[in-house]
Amino acid sequence: MAKINRLSTRLSNQIAAGEVVERPASVVKELLENSLDAGAGRLDVEVEQGGVKLIRVRDNGSGVEQDDLPLTIARHATSKIYDLDDLEGVSTLGFRGEALASISSVSRLNLTSSPDDSGAGWSVQAEGRDMDAVIVPAAHPRGTSVEVRDLFFNTPARRKFLRTEKTEFSHLEEVIKRLALSHFEVGFSLRHNLRSVHALKPATSEAEQDRRVAALCGPTFIENAVRVDTQLGELRLWGWLGLPTFSRSQADLQYFFVNGRSVKDRVVNHAVRQAYKDVMYHGRHAAFVLYLELDPKGVDVNVHPTKHEVRFRESRQVHDFLFRTLHRAIAELTPADMKQPGAMEMAGAGNGFGMGQPPSAPTGGVQAGEFREQGRLHLHNQPLERPAQVAESMRAYGDFHPAPATTDMASGFPEHNPEEVPPLGYAVAQLHGIYILAQNQHGLVVVDMHAAHERITYERLKTSWQEEKVRSQPLLVPLSMAVSSREADFAEEHRLALEKLGFVIQRMGPETLLIREIPILLRNADVESLVRDLLSDIVTHGSSDRIEHSINELLSTMACHGSVRANRKLTIPEMNALLRDMEITERSGQCNHGRPTWSQMSLAELDKLFLRGR
């Protein structure tokens, strides 16, 4: 008796469904991707009981010819690829040709389509053990409708793993959100249990795109994000980048798309973390909606059944492009560009630091403290010190403070020239030796003077270190360390690269390295552990930022100790010079540890405290 049996068509499709169809959200994803590939400009989704009882998707795409209808529910049948060359440069969302067959094997599926505007179409469904296609005439406008009922009705074990109706619908809604964010030119509607949840019109202009992002990600996100758009060769990155002060406790507001496909990729995640590492509070996560466009042949989308993961053919190039673009965008943010950090929940306030909940105060416009055109200020009449006195005072406020900052304040406050009023305004007082109180057009600016000066000093130390490059120091007694043969090979192969980082490493045996020189700034560090981590990164990722990270930690400590301390009395010119430095310093909105350095209270908020106008 034969021990090997050929599986039935239905059973084969049910096995495939185990990879493709995890829950109702998986069904919606596959159906909508097919509709988008068909050129649909409108997608209507209707679900019941979280998608378990009913999923109905209707589009106005190109439709399916009658002769092709049986192949729509056949396994490994597709119109999107024809040979291996097509697979290496996939430009469509779907391409495997097994989604509908898998779905129909674990549900009651009915597909109706019409390729023209005649109103006459055809309907197809699979029946029996061999899933034979049954086609009947049906009235239908141009496009395709797919109806999926009773998901997992014939696989009780799978149905038991489904969560509550609310949970399943939240997953389903998330799928639609991702597709709506990746295809602004398409209109989307979603109904759940006969209740309208989303009704999104096509968004072609920037303003319409902003509104769609605000509708899907929340208005607080769009109000605390900046647009980026950078192109380098065939690589283009654009979208919305959340401000460092708008961080979240979870990575639940991170959307990244590659050629219109929503992906979760380690290369992307690492590049984003590296870009935010100098400005993000510990344990917090950035928020972003970003789109990467590149040649389809430069990315392999056929690495995971659900198509959530991709593999870049030039991952190092993509990583560097993402990091440099985002790092530069964050660095170029100045107080004049940033929205009001005080509108969000801040670190140290005991309430979660920017959890994304709508604040009680206005989150946009002048009332939220956005820095726009500066109006006329009526400031105090305290006379400024003479330039010589200011210069003398400035020498006490920081070892790394530039001299030109004093000249700005010697001319006094611009009473009659609003255009000269800087974004952070002018200092009026010091509070408890900790905070600087400044007045600008919108109201009151509060600055943590130690945190602000710490960031200023830190950035100047980094600039100084980068200009001088890495200076190395020979060890009196060379350090011998045992490594794997692979690490030893990499150390020998990348000897010149390591020397640029300040390390002179010589191979003494198959699994032995001799460290002869190390960077001067790291003379007190655990050199052996650092070199091991360095080699591990090079073996895994092809490069390493361990040296830079370690030096930055050292520079951060130096900046902290070299910055103005609490209870240090500052004069008005000193405080103003600090404000001016903040306006021209990269990443001045956060200290070295990710805490905000300043906040704004608008006049409307101040009036509310004293019940003015009531």
C-alpha positions in Angstrom: 0.0 0.0 0.0 1.3 3.4 -1.0 2.3 5.7 1.9 2.5 8.9 -0.1 -0.8 10.4 -1.2 -1.5 13.4 -3.4 -3.3 16.1 -1.4 -6.7 17.3 -2.7 -6.9 20.8 -4.1 -9.0 22.1 -1.2 -6.5 20.7 1.4 -3.5 22.1 -0.5 -5.2 25.5 -0.5 -6.1 25.2 3.2 -2.5 24.5 4.0 -1.5 27.6 2.0 -4.2 29.6 3.8 -2.3 28.9 7.0 0.4 31.2 5.8 -1.7 33.8 3.9 -4.9 34.0 5.9 -4.2 34.6 9.6 -7.3 36.6 10.4 -10.0 38.7 8.7 -7.5 41.5 8.3 -5.4 39.2 6.1 -8.4 38.7 3.8 -9.0 42.4 3.5 -5.4 43.1 2.8 -5.2 40.6 -0.1 -8.5 41.7 -1.6 -7.7 45.4 -1.5 -4.2 44.8 -2.9 -5.8 43.0 -5.8 -8.2 45.9 -6.3 -5.4 48.5 -6.3 -3.4 46.4 -8.8 -6.5 46.5 -11.0 -6.3 50.3 -11.1 -9.3 51.0 -8.8 -9.9 54.6 -7.9 -12.6 53.8 -5.3 -12.7 51.0 -2.7 -15.7 50.3 -0.5 -15.3 47.8 2.3 -18.2 46.5 4.4 -17.7 44.0 7.3 -19.8 42.4 10.0 -18.7 41.0 13.3 -15.1 42.1 12.8 -14.9 40.4 9.4 -15.7 36.9 10.6 -19.3 36.8 9.4 -18.9 39.0 6.3 -16.3 40.9 4.3 -17.4 42.6 1.1 -15.0 44.6 -1.0 -16.1 46.5 -4.1 -13.9 48.4 -6.6 -14.2 50.2 -9.9 -11.1 48.7 -11.4 -10.5 47.1 -14.7 -12.6 44.0 -13.9 -12.1 40.4 -15.0 -13.1 38.8 -18.4 -15.5 35.9 -18.3 -12.9 33.4 -19.6 -10.4 34.4 -16.8 -12.9 34.1 -13.9 -12.2 30.4 -13.2 -8.5 31.2 -12.9 -9.1 33.9 -10.3 -9.8 31.3 -7.6 -7.2 28.8 -9.0 -3.9 28.4 -7.2 -0.8 29.9 -8.7 -2.7 31.8 -11.3 -1.9 35.5 -11.8 -1.8 38.2 -14.4 1.0 40.2 -12.7 4.1 38.1 -13.5 5.0 35.8 -16.4 8.6 34.9 -15.9 11.6 35.2 -13.6 12.5 38.6 -14.9 9.1 39.9 -13.8 9.6 38.4 -10.3 12.9 40.2 -9.9 11.3 43.6 -10.5 7.7 43.3 -9.0 5.9 46.6 -9.2 2.5 45.3 -8.1 1.3 44.7 -4.5 0.3 41.1 -5.3 2.1 38.6 -7.5 1.9 35.0 -6.0 -1.6 34.2 -7.4 -2.7 32.1 -4.4 -4.6 34.6 -2.2 -8.1 34.0 -3.6 -7.7 30.3 -3.8 -6.5 30.2 -0.1 -9.4 32.4 1.0 -12.0 30.4 -0.8 -10.8 27.2 0.8 -11.6 28.5 4.3 -14.7 30.5 3.6 -17.7 31.0 1.3 -16.3 33.2 -1.4 -18.2 34.7 -4.3 -16.5 37.0 -6.9 -18.5 39.1 -9.3 -16.9 41.2 -12.0 -17.5 43.2 -15.2 -14.8 44.5 -17.5 -16.9 47.2 -19.1 -19.8 49.6 -18.5 -22.5 47.4 -20.0 -23.8 46.4 -16.5 -23.6 42.7 -17.4 -21.1 40.6 -15.5 -20.3 37.1 -14.2 -20.1 35.6 -10.8 -17.8 32.7 -9.8 -17.4 30.5 -6.7 -15.6 27.3 -5.8 -17.5 24.1 -4.8 -16.6 20.6 -3.8 -13.4 18.8 -2.8 -11.6 19.8 -6.0 -12.9 23.4 -5.8 -14.4 23.4 -9.2 -15.3 26.9 -10.4 -19.1 27.5 -11.0 -19.8 30.6 -13.2 -23.3 32.3 -13.5 -24.4 35.6 -15.0 -24.8 38.5 -12.7 -25.5 42.2 -13.0 -22.6 44.3 -12.0 -21.1 47.7 -12.9 -17.5 48.1 -14.1 -15.2 46.6 -11.5 -15.1 43.7 -9.1 -16.9 42.7 -5.9 -15.7 40.0 -3.6 -17.9 38.6 -0.9 -16.3 36.5 1.9 -18.7 34.9 4.4 -18.2 32.7 7.4 -14.4 32.8 7.6 -12.9 29.5 8.9 -16.3 27.8 9.0 -14.6 24.5 7.9 -11.5 24.9 10.0 -12.8 25.1 13.7 -9.3 25.0 15.1 -8.3 28.2 13.3 -11.5 29.9 14.3 -10.8 29.3 17.9 -7.6 31.4 17.7 -9.5 34.5 16.6 -9.8 37.2 19.2 -12.8 39.3 20.1 -14.8 41.2 17.5 -13.3 44.5 18.6 -9.7 43.2 18.4 -10.2 41.7 15.0 -11.8 44.8 13.6 -8.9 47.0 15.0 -6.5 44.8 13.0 -8.7 45.1 9.9 -8.9 48.9 10.3 -5.2 49.1 10.6 -4.8 47.4 7.2 -7.1 49.9 5.6 -5.2 52.8 7.2 -1.9 51.6 5.8 -3.3 51.2 2.3 -5.1 54.6 2.5 -1.8 56.2 3.6 0.1 54.6 0.7 -2.5 55.4 -2.0 -3.6 59.0 -1.7 -5.1 58.9 -5.2 -7.7 56.3 -4.2 -10.9 56.9 -2.2 -11.7 54.5 0.7 -14.8 53.8 2.7 -15.2 51.4 5.6 -18.5 50.2 7.2 -18.7 47.9 10.2 -22.0 46.4 11.3 -23.8 49.0 9.0 -22.0 51.9 10.7 -19.7 54.2 8.7 -16.2 54.3 10.1 -14.1 55.9 7.4 -15.1 57.9 4.3 -11.9 59.1 2.6 -11.9 61.1 -0.6 -9.0 61.0 -3.1 -6.2 63.3 -1.9 -4.1 64.8 -4.7 -2.9 68.1 -3.3 -0.5 68.5 -0.3 -3.3 70.0 1.8 -5.6 67.1 1.0 -2.8 64.7 1.9 -2.3 66.5 5.2 -5.9 66.1 6.0 -5.9 62.4 5.2 -2.9 61.8 7.4 -4.5 63.8 10.2 -7.7 61.8 9.8 -5.8 58.5 10.0 -3.0 59.3 12.4 -4.6 62.0 14.5 -4.4 65.8 14.2 -1.7 66.1 16.9 0.7 64.1 14.7 0.3 66.3 11.6 0.6 69.4 13.8 3.9 68.1 15.2 5.5 66.8 12.1 7.6 68.2 9.3 7.6 67.3 5.6 10.7 65.8 4.1 11.4 65.2 0.5 14.9 64.2 -0.6 16.1 62.4 -3.7 19.5 61.0 -4.4 19.9 59.2 -7.7 17.1 56.6 -7.9 16.3 56.8 -4.2 13.7 59.2 -3.0 12.4 59.6 0.5 9.4 61.8 1.3 6.6 62.0 3.9 6.1 63.3 7.4 8.6 63.1 10.2 7.4 63.5 13.8 9.2 66.0 16.0 11.4 64.5 18.7 9.1 66.0 21.3 6.2 64.1 19.9 7.5 60.7 20.9 5.4 57.8 22.0 5.6 55.0 24.5 5.1 52.4 21.8 6.1 52.1 18.1 2.4 52.3 17.1 2.7 55.4 14.9 5.4 54.3 12.5 4.4 53.8 8.9 7.0 53.0 6.2 6.3 52.3 2.6 8.6 51.0 -0.1 7.2 51.6 -3.6 3.7 51.9 -2.1 4.0 48.7 -0.1 3.8 48.8 3.7 6.8 47.0 5.1 8.5 46.3 8.5 12.3 46.1 7.9 15.2 45.9 10.2 17.4 48.1 8.0 14.7 50.8 8.0 14.1 50.5 11.8 17.9 50.8 12.5 18.3 53.8 10.3 15.4 55.6 12.0 16.7 54.8 15.5 20.1 56.1 14.6 18.7 59.3 13.2 16.7 60.0 16.5 19.2 58.6 19.0 20.7 62.0 19.9 17.3 63.6 20.6 14.9 60.9 21.8 14.1 60.4 25.4 15.0 57.0 26.8 12.5 54.3 26.0 10.5 56.5 23.6 9.6 55.8 20.0 9.5 58.2 17.1 6.4 58.8 15.0 6.6 59.0 11.2 4.8 58.3 7.9 7.6 57.9 5.3 7.7 56.7 1.7 10.8 55.3 0.0 10.8 55.1 -3.8 13.4 53.2 -5.7 13.8 50.9 -8.8 11.7 47.8 -8.2 14.7 45.7 -9.2 16.5 47.1 -6.2 14.2 45.4 -3.7 13.2 41.8 -3.3 9.5 41.5 -2.1 9.4 37.7 -2.4 10.9 36.9 1.0 7.8 36.4 3.2 4.3 34.9 2.5 2.5 38.0 3.9 4.8 40.4 1.9 5.4 42.5 5.0 9.2 42.0 4.8 11.5 43.0 1.9 15.2 42.6 1.2 17.1 45.5 -0.3 19.8 44.5 -2.8 21.9 47.4 -1.7 20.9 47.5 2.0 24.0 49.6 3.0 23.2 52.3 0.5 19.5 52.4 1.5 20.4 52.5 5.2 22.9 55.4 4.7 20.5 57.3 2.6 17.7 57.0 5.1 19.9 57.8 8.1 21.5 60.9 6.5 18.2 62.3 5.2 16.4 61.9 8.5 19.4 62.9 10.6 19.8 66.1 8.6 16.1 66.9 8.7 16.1 66.6 12.5 19.3 68.6 12.9 18.0 71.4 10.8 15.0 71.9 13.1 15.3 75.2 14.9 12.9 76.9 17.4 11.6 78.9 14.4 10.5 75.6 12.7 9.2 73.6 15.7 5.7 73.6 16.9 5.0 74.1 20.5 6.5 71.3 22.6 4.4 72.3 25.6 1.2 71.2 23.9 2.2 67.6 24.4 2.8 65.7 27.6 6.4 66.2 28.4 9.0 64.1 30.1 9.2 64.6 33.9 5.6 65.7 34.1 4.4 62.4 35.4 1.8 61.9 32.7 3.4 59.9 30.0 5.3 62.3 27.8 3.4 62.8 24.5 1.0 59.8 24.5 -0.7 61.2 21.4 -3.9 62.2 23.3 -5.4 65.5 22.2 -4.4 68.2 24.7 -6.9 70.5 26.3 -5.1 73.5 24.9 -5.1 74.3 21.1 -2.6 72.2 19.2 -2.1 74.3 16.1 -1.9 77.8 15.0 -0.8 80.9 16.9 -2.5 79.8 20.1 -0.5 76.7 20.3 2.7 78.7 20.1 3.8 78.1 16.5 6.6 80.4 15.5 5.5 82.4 12.5 5.7 86.0 11.7 6.8 87.9 14.7 4.8 90.9 15.9 5.7 94.0 17.8 6.7 93.3 21.4 6.4 95.6 24.3 9.2 94.5 26.6 10.7 95.8 29.8 12.8 99.0 29.7 15.7 97.7 31.6 18.9 99.2 29.9 21.3 96.7 28.5 24.9 96.6 29.6 27.7 98.0 27.5 29.3 95.6 25.1 32.5 95.3 27.2 30.4 94.3 30.2 28.4 91.8 28.2 31.6 90.2 26.9 33.0 89.9 30.4 29.7 88.2 31.6 29.7 85.8 28.7 33.0 84.3 29.6 31.4 82.9 32.8 28.4 81.2 31.1 30.4 78.6 29.1 33.8 77.7 27.9 32.5 77.0 24.4 30.4 80.1 23.8 31.2 82.1 20.7 32.0 85.8 21.0 29.7 87.1 18.2 26.6 86.3 20.2 27.2 89.3 22.4 27.0 91.8 19.6 23.4 91.0 18.9 22.2 92.2 22.3 24.2 95.4 22.5 21.7 97.2 20.3 18.8 96.7 22.7 15.3 95.4 22.0 13.7 96.3 18.6 10.7 98.2 19.8 9.6 99.3 16.3 10.9 96.6 14.0 8.9 93.4 14.6 10.8 91.5 11.9 14.0 91.6 14.0 12.3 89.8 16.9 13.8 86.3 17.2 11.6 83.2 17.6 12.4 82.6 21.3 11.9 86.3 22.1 13.9 88.1 24.7 14.6 87.2 28.3 12.7 89.1 31.1 13.7 87.1 34.2 15.3 84.0 35.8 13.2 81.7 37.9 14.7 79.9 40.9 18.0 79.9 39.2 16.8 77.1 36.9 14.5 78.6 34.2 14.7 81.5 31.9 11.5 83.4 31.3 11.3 85.0 27.9 8.6 87.0 26.0 7.8 86.6 22.4 4.9 87.5 20.2 2.8 84.5 21.2 3.3 84.7 25.0 5.7 83.2 27.5 8.7 81.0 26.7 10.2 78.9 29.5 13.7 77.6 29.0 15.6 75.0 31.1 18.9 76.8 31.0 21.1 73.8 32.0 19.4 71.5 29.5 19.6 74.1 26.7 23.3 75.0 27.4 24.1 71.3 27.6 22.8 70.7 24.1 24.7 73.8 22.8 28.0 72.7 24.4 27.5 69.1 23.3 27.0 70.1 19.6 30.1 72.3 19.7 32.2 69.5 21.2 31.0 67.1 18.5 31.9 69.6 15.8 35.3 70.2 17.3 36.0 66.5 17.5 34.9 65.9 13.9 37.1 68.7 12.6 40.1 67.3 14.4 39.2 63.8 13.3 40.2 60.8 15.5 43.5 61.1 17.3 45.0 57.8 18.5 47.3 56.9 21.4 49.8 54.0 21.4 49.3 51.6 24.3 52.3 51.1 26.6 51.5 47.4 26.7 49.6 46.2 23.6 46.4 44.3 24.5 46.0 40.8 23.2 42.5 39.4 22.8 41.1 36.1 21.5 38.4 36.2 18.8 36.8 33.9 16.4 38.6 33.2 13.1 35.8 35.1 11.2 36.3 38.2 13.4 40.0 37.9 12.9 39.6 37.8 9.1 37.3 40.8 9.2 39.8 42.8 11.4 42.6 42.0 9.0 40.4 42.8 6.0 39.1 46.1 7.4 42.5 47.2 9.0 42.5 50.6 7.2 38.9 51.3 8.2 39.7 50.6 11.8 42.8 52.8 11.7 40.5 55.7 10.5 38.5 55.1 13.7 41.7 55.4 15.8 42.4 51.6 16.3 45.6 50.0 15.2 44.9 46.2 15.4 47.4 43.6 14.2 46.6 39.9 13.6 48.9 37.7 15.6 47.4 34.3 14.9 44.3 32.5 13.5 42.2 33.6 16.4 44.3 36.3 18.1 44.4 40.1 17.7 46.8 42.6 19.2 45.5 46.1 19.9 48.4 48.6 19.6 46.6 52.0 19.5 43.3 53.3 20.6 41.4 56.7 20.3 42.7 59.2 22.9 39.1 60.1 24.0 38.5 56.4 24.8 41.6 55.7 26.8 39.6 55.0 30.0 37.0 52.8 28.2 36.7 49.1 28.2 38.7 48.6 25.0 38.4 44.9 24.7 34.6 44.9 25.0 34.4 47.9 22.6 36.6 46.1 19.9 34.5 42.9 20.3 31.2 44.9 19.7 32.9 46.7 16.9 33.9 43.6 15.1 30.5 42.0 15.7 28.8 45.0 14.1 31.1 44.8 11.1 30.5 41.1 10.7 26.7 41.5 11.0 26.0 44.9 9.3 29.1 45.6 7.3 29.8 48.7 9.4 29.7 50.0 12.9 28.9 53.2 14.8 30.3 51.9 18.1 33.2 54.3 18.1 31.0 57.3 17.4 28.5 56.2 20.0 31.1 55.8 22.7 32.8 59.1 21.9 29.4 60.8 21.8 28.6 59.4 25.3 31.9 60.8 26.5 31.3 64.2 24.9 27.8 64.2 26.4 29.2 63.7 29.9 31.7 66.5 29.2 29.0 68.8 28.0 26.9 68.1 31.1 29.7 69.0 33.4 30.8 72.0 31.3 27.3 73.6 31.1 25.9 76.3 33.3 24.5 74.9 36.5 21.3 75.4 38.4 21.3 78.4 40.8 23.8 80.2 38.6 22.7 83.8 38.4 22.6 85.0 34.8 22.3 88.6 33.6 19.7 89.6 31.0 22.3 89.7 28.2 23.6 86.3 29.2 20.1 84.8 29.1 19.5 86.5 25.7 22.8 85.2 24.3 21.7 81.7 25.4 18.4 82.1 23.6 20.2 83.2 20.4 22.5 80.2 20.6 19.5 77.9 20.9 18.0 79.3 17.7 21.1 78.5 15.6 22.1 75.2 17.3 21.1 71.9 15.8 18.7 69.8 17.9 18.3 72.5 20.4 14.8 71.4 21.2 16.1 68.5 23.3 19.0 68.1 25.7 21.6 65.3 25.3 19.2 62.9 27.1 16.1 63.7 25.0 14.4 66.0 27.5 12.7 69.1 26.0 14.7 72.3 26.6 12.0 74.8 26.2 8.2 75.2 26.3 5.7 77.9 25.3 2.6 79.2 26.9 0.4 81.2 24.6 -1.5 84.3 25.6 -4.7 82.4 25.3 -3.5 79.9 27.9 -2.4 82.6 30.2 -5.7 84.4 29.8 -7.5 81.2 30.7 -5.6 80.9 34.0 -6.9 84.3 35.1 -10.4 84.0 33.5 -9.7 87.0 31.2 -12.4 87.8 28.7 -15.2 86.0 30.7 
